[in-house]
Amino acid sequence: MKGWIVVAGLGPGAEALVTPEVSAILAAATDVIGYIPYVARVPDREGLVKHASDNRVELDRARHALELAASGRRVVVVSSGDPGVFAMASAVFEAMEAGPADWRELDLRVLPGITAMLAAAAAVGAPLGHDFCAINLSDNLKPLDLVLKRLRLAIEGDFAMGFYNPRSRSRPGQFDRVLEVLREGCEPERLVVLARAVSTPEQSVTVLPLADLRAEMVDMRTMVILGSSLTRRVGRFVYTPRSA
Amino acid sequence: MKGWIVVAGLGPGAEALVTPEVSAILAAATDVIGYIPYVARVPDREGLVKHASDNRVELDRARHALELAASGRRVVVVSSGDPGVFAMASAVFEAMEAGPADWRELDLRVLPGITAMLAAAAAVGAPLGHDFCAINLSDNLKPLDLVLKRLRLAIEGDFAMGFYNPRSRSRPGQFDRVLEVLREGCEPERLVVLARAVSTPEQSVTVLPLADLRAEMVDMRTMVILGSSLTRRVGRFVYTPRSA
């Protein structure tokens, strides 16, 4: 058996947002590997081995997946959202770079998915309707000062923004520093969208002005969208005009 | 009959990248409306009226769709990619804002899709693997100086970037000004990905250093991805590490 490895995005939660391409590859796999709740989304079937691991072990998981593929298994690494957006794809390439040379010759593909930022945007209208940035607020892998620098530059450029991993349990105070930077650079009426569990039955979406945003409204499962200076409401929707 | 309007993303081209949610809504529509090649992707069936229009009439098309829904039709506005990313969703909200008050009460939903930037990234690895910006290079609706200002700020922040609508037939010279700004701010080895017709049988993906990029390599159907300073090759792939 010739092994392969696919890094696949399951989308934000709803099965109706999983692409047929990803469903087909899951049906062809011998092994599925990923963070516990994502592996749980893949139905059991005979011949499929599931490898569920905890969060924060992305590199170990990536190495394990590459080893399995090199040994002849057909491996799908599952991510939520899109695997290339703050998810497993980069971890797999980091492991490949640090690993044995023959891993670079493996049959490897990345299959895109609906990332949380775009599902959250769609749920409320089109707040990312013109130029926008996606920023990971976590300082697990980069210094918080770099995060804050990027925020200041993105505000200066009047980008709309999507924030991933806004607030960790271990360092809840850092979102207050993010809030300070946003308040320095943006008017108090600037629109903020908080989207939690998008596309699932537990979905909640809140729209509020920046002045009302508090750190405790946000956790690691919240997608935060900050509008540009031109982002506005129309009816029950929020959108950014194409001229922004 | 109670009308509704859905703005739906068809993804970058492959049918395997259309979400089941979008396929289901197309099956329930009485009217499909959009740019000619996107409407052509929806199979004909009895009871379905197709309204195909030329590019650059987005607002007329949006008004037409809202009128149809207000009259009781079940309308799907089709976009390629994701409708909220440089596509039809913002145009529909602009038309809603300028139109009669009862349009704001319409049953309207936006359904996300796989946007070209993320499909292009997946095709080559994970070049958007950390903080990134999406910038529309067209100056149809905003001044070129604003585009260039955003480019300079995004380079200063060392974001990876996806560029939509990089080069128009009517103003081909403006991509040379974009190139000037990129060359001022980035080292000559900075990696660039040119992805055309991603996910279709005509897909072509080229990776080259910024120093080798020429305006004539790019047209309106090319998705351009510019790496961050840490974006690199591993094997035949391009990725940005999570620490970038």
Contacts between the chains, C-beta under 8 A, distances in Angstrom:
chain1	res1	chain2	res2	distance
A	11	B	19	7.6
A	14	B	21	7.1
A	15	B	20	7.4
A	16	B	19	6.4
A	16	B	20	4.7
A	16	B	21	3.9
A	16	B	24	7.0
A	17	B	19	5.2
A	17	B	20	7.7
A	17	B	21	5.9
A	17	B	112	7.2
A	18	B	19	7.4
A	18	B	20	7.2
A	19	B	11	7.6
A	19	B	16	6.4
A	19	B	17	5.2
A	19	B	18	7.4
A	19	B	19	6.1
A	19	B	114	6.8
A	20	B	15	7.4
A	20	B	16	4.8
A	20	B	17	7.8
A	20	B	18	7.3
A	20	B	20	7.2
A	21	B	14	7.1
A	21	B	16	3.9
A	21	B	17	5.9
A	24	B	16	7.1
A	58	B	242	7.9
A	82	B	118	5.1
A	82	B	122	7.6
A	83	B	122	7.3
A	83	B	126	7.4
A	84	B	118	6.3
A	84	B	121	4.7
A	84	B	122	5.6
A	84	B	125	8.0
A	84	B	126	4.4
A	84	B	127	7.8
A	84	B	128	5.6
A	84	B	129	6.1
A	85	B	118	6.9
A	85	B	128	6.5
A	86	B	129	8.0
A	86	B	130	7.4
A	86	B	242	7.8
A	89	B	122	7.5
A	89	B	125	7.1
A	89	B	126	3.7
A	89	B	129	6.3
A	89	B	239	7.1
A	90	B	126	4.7
A	90	B	129	3.3
A	90	B	130	7.1
A	90	B	239	5.5
A	90	B	240	6.3
A	90	B	241	6.0
A	90	B	242	4.9
A	91	B	242	6.5
A	92	B	126	7.9
A	93	B	125	6.0
A	93	B	126	5.8
A	93	B	129	7.5
A	93	B	234	5.3
A	93	B	237	6.0
A	93	B	239	3.8
A	93	B	241	7.8
A	94	B	239	7.7
A	94	B	241	5.7
A	94	B	242	7.0
A	96	B	234	5.4
A	96	B	235	6.8
A	96	B	237	7.7
A	97	B	234	4.5
A	104	B	234	6.3
A	104	B	235	3.2
A	104	B	236	7.7
A	105	B	235	6.9
A	108	B	237	7.4
A	109	B	122	7.9
A	110	B	121	7.8
A	110	B	122	4.1
A	110	B	123	7.7
A	110	B	125	6.5
A	110	B	126	6.5
A	111	B	122	6.3
A	112	B	17	7.2
A	112	B	114	5.0
A	112	B	118	4.7
A	112	B	119	5.1
A	112	B	121	7.5
A	112	B	122	4.3
A	113	B	114	7.5
A	114	B	19	6.8
A	114	B	112	5.0
A	114	B	113	7.5
A	114	B	114	6.9
A	115	B	118	6.6
A	118	B	82	5.1
A	118	B	84	6.2
A	118	B	85	6.9
A	118	B	112	4.7
A	118	B	115	6.7
A	119	B	112	5.1
A	121	B	84	4.7
A	121	B	110	7.8
A	121	B	112	7.5
A	122	B	82	7.6
A	122	B	83	7.3
A	122	B	84	5.6
A	122	B	89	7.6
A	122	B	109	7.9
A	122	B	110	4.1
A	122	B	111	6.3
A	122	B	112	4.3
A	123	B	110	7.7
A	125	B	84	8.0
A	125	B	89	7.1
A	125	B	93	6.0
A	125	B	110	6.5
A	126	B	83	7.4
A	126	B	84	4.4
A	126	B	89	3.7
A	126	B	90	4.7
A	126	B	92	7.9
A	126	B	93	5.8
A	126	B	110	6.5
A	127	B	84	7.8
A	128	B	84	5.6
A	128	B	85	6.5
A	128	B	134	7.9
A	129	B	84	6.1
A	129	B	86	7.9
A	129	B	89	6.3
A	129	B	90	3.3
A	129	B	93	7.5
A	130	B	86	7.4
A	130	B	90	7.1
A	130	B	136	6.7
A	130	B	142	7.7
A	131	B	133	7.0
A	131	B	134	6.6
A	131	B	135	4.9
A	131	B	136	6.1
A	131	B	150	5.8
A	132	B	133	7.0
A	132	B	134	5.5
A	133	B	131	6.9
A	133	B	132	7.0
A	133	B	133	4.6
A	133	B	134	7.7
A	133	B	154	7.6
A	133	B	159	6.5
A	134	B	128	7.9
A	134	B	131	6.6
A	134	B	132	5.5
A	134	B	133	7.7
A	134	B	134	7.9
A	135	B	131	4.9
A	136	B	130	6.7
A	136	B	131	6.1
A	141	B	242	4.9
A	141	B	243	4.6
A	142	B	130	7.7
A	142	B	243	5.4
A	142	B	244	7.3
A	149	B	157	6.5
A	150	B	131	5.8
A	150	B	157	4.5
A	150	B	158	8.0
A	150	B	159	6.9
A	153	B	153	4.6
A	153	B	154	7.3
A	153	B	156	5.7
A	153	B	157	4.2
A	154	B	133	7.6
A	154	B	153	7.3
A	154	B	157	6.9
A	156	B	153	5.7
A	157	B	149	6.5
A	157	B	150	4.5
A	157	B	153	4.1
A	157	B	154	6.9
A	158	B	150	8.0
A	159	B	133	6.5
A	159	B	150	6.9
A	234	B	93	5.3
A	234	B	96	5.4
A	234	B	97	4.5
A	234	B	104	6.3
A	235	B	96	6.8
A	235	B	103	8.0
A	235	B	104	3.2
A	235	B	105	6.8
A	236	B	104	7.7
A	237	B	93	6.0
A	237	B	96	7.7
A	237	B	108	7.4
A	239	B	89	7.1
A	239	B	90	5.5
A	239	B	93	3.8
A	239	B	94	7.7
A	240	B	90	6.3
A	241	B	90	6.0
A	241	B	93	7.8
A	241	B	94	5.7
A	242	B	58	7.8
A	242	B	86	7.8
A	242	B	90	4.9
A	242	B	91	6.5
A	242	B	94	7.0
A	242	B	141	4.9
A	243	B	141	4.6
A	243	B	142	5.4
A	244	B	142	7.3
